[in-house]
């Protein structure tokens, strides 16, 4: 159990820790590789039952991020077309179609 004043776990550190575990490091060594103490790494590993609590391959690009709908709406208000918007936010496919 975390202490009441303990800051929340940073997702990037947790993901890196899980990647290090997947690379077959023991929990203490994986924690040190993430700049976290060995006992914290052991606790993370134990609390999760030895399994990562997230996907290790990153976030899916299938759905829009938190900021992309707002950015799209602003570009649409400026009169840009859907293909131009997709290109500007990095969502245009290789073939050019959406």
N, C-alpha and C positions, 0 to 999 in steps of 0.2 A: 504494500500500500504506500502510495506517495504521501509525503508530508504535506500539510495544508499550504505551506508557503512555497512549495516546490514549483518552479516554472513548468509549463507544459513541454512535452517532448517536441523538438523540432522535427518536422516530417523529413527534411533532407538528411538529417543525422540518422533517423530511424531507417530510412531507405538504404543509406550507405551501410549501416550496421547489418541489415538483412542481406545485402549483396555480399558483404564480407563473410557472413555465415554460409551463404550459398557457395562461396569459394573454399569452403571446408576449413575455415579458421575456427578455433574454439572461441567461446563467447568473450572471454577476457581479452584475447588478442584482437578480436573484431572491434571491441569497444575502444581499445587503445588506438587502433587504426582510425577511429572516428573522433579522436580527441575527447573520449569519455572515459571515466574510470572503469577499471575492471569489474568491481562490484555492481556498477550500474548496468554494464553489459550482461552480467549473469542474471540480474533481476529482469531485464528486458526479455532475455531468452526464456527464462522460467515463466514469466507472466504470460507469454504468448504460446507456451507449450511447445517451443521449438519451431514454430511456424511463423512466417512473416504475416503481419496484419494488413498488408497492402500488396498491390501488384508491384513486382520488381522491375518490370519492363517499362515503367513510366506511364504517363497519362495518355489515354486514347485520344487521337485527334478526330474521332468520329463526331464528337459534340463540340459546340462552341465553348470557348473559355468564358470566364466571368466577364471580361471586358469586351469581347468581340461583338456581342449584340449592340452595345452602346456605340461602339466605333462604326459598325455597319449602319446604324440608324443615322448617325451624323453625316456619313458619306452619302447616304441615300437622300438626305435633306438637301445636300449640296447639288443633287441632280445626277450623281454618278449612277451608271447602270450596274446590274448585278455582277457582271463579269469584271468590271473595273474594281468594284468593291472587293471581290474575291481575290483579285491580284494584289490589291493594296494591303489586305490583312494577311496575305500569305496563304490563302485557301484555294488558289486556282490550281486545277489539276494539270497534269503534264500535257494532256490533249487539248486543253483550253476550254473544255465544257464543264459545267457544274454538274 
